[in-house]
């Protein structure tokens, strides 16, 4: 799928439920989950305080599931060196085009078994990564973050986990990971990698204001 982006300057809290969260991500195109070095450029800062992980509401932590399951939101740990973020596929396509041109993000031989598993099975969970690689959860998480930063994998799906005799849900979730090339259509950019980077910088500045070059490099590089 190819999703158009209509950017907007973020000025005030806008998010009160999953639908408004979805509309905001679609409108800005690229949005970190949590507060970061760019003032105002996060979902956290534009979520009504009464809905931000309170005793009464799991807020965006839960709403992200509904957003992801629409099929046109990309979620994963791919900004700020491995922090959670949302984007539209058309914006992620440009990030993927840029990141995959960088030697530092080329998949290592150590991580190739994960990519081979994905190619054969279509998705992989952290439990499967641990079993495949023979590592503990912290190491498996680090491996998947590395692949997410390299734009080789994104979150494919998230399911809610219901526990106890009353099957209550308190925010525990189970995720799977997929290759973005398989999950979304039309992921080849017509731009050069450097033009994709410039395009992304322009998008962030239209949303967040005059962000310095060095901060953009930390965000996107």
Secondary structure by P-SEA (a helix, b strand, c coil): cbbbbbbbbbcccccccaaaaaaaaaaaccccccccccccccccccccccccccccccccccaaaaaaacccccccccccccccccccaaaaaaaaaaaaacccccccccaaaaaaaaaacccccaaaaaaaacccaaaaaaaaaaaaaaccccccbbbbbbbcccccccccbbbbbbccccccccccccccaaaaaaaaaaaaaaccccccaaaaaaacc
